């Protein structure tokens, strides 16, 4: 047996290999013990993709009618602000838009017709979708609907179409059965 410069004997190679084996077995045991913890963490984890809502306004052809091409991978809401009045919402699920088909891979996001009465000029939800528009893979046009809003010709409301998460902070407008004073 040889010694190092302090006079202590050097450890033989076989002794080191013997200790490595126990270290490896210990690490494997730790990994096996962690599997149930990791499985519970994965079970409790809920993946939610980011909510994406795309809305493109059509040019206004007639006073009192606003139209939007809307695609969304989550429920959405239509927000109106700046005017008091009644808003009638109609959704067209599919059809032809300048020779291109839309809505082939879309689903109805909620009620196809709705009516809201906005009683103040502050921002309020006049329509809330209950599910996403996207029903299958495809380009944006095939996963889109047309949303039409009709209102009095003498008012000029501002509309926003936001994802469900972004629209949570807004109050819901009254239903059309509410009397405007």
Secondary structure, 3 states (H helix, E strand, C coil): CCECCCCCECCCHHHHHHHHHHHHHHHHHHHHHHHHHHHHHHHHCCCCCCCCEEEEECCCCCCCEEEEEEEECCCEEEEEECCCEEEEEEEECCEEECCEEECCCECCCCCCEEEEEECCCCCEEEEECCCCCECCCCCCHHHCEEEEEECCCCCCCEEEEEEHHHHCCCEECEECCCCCC
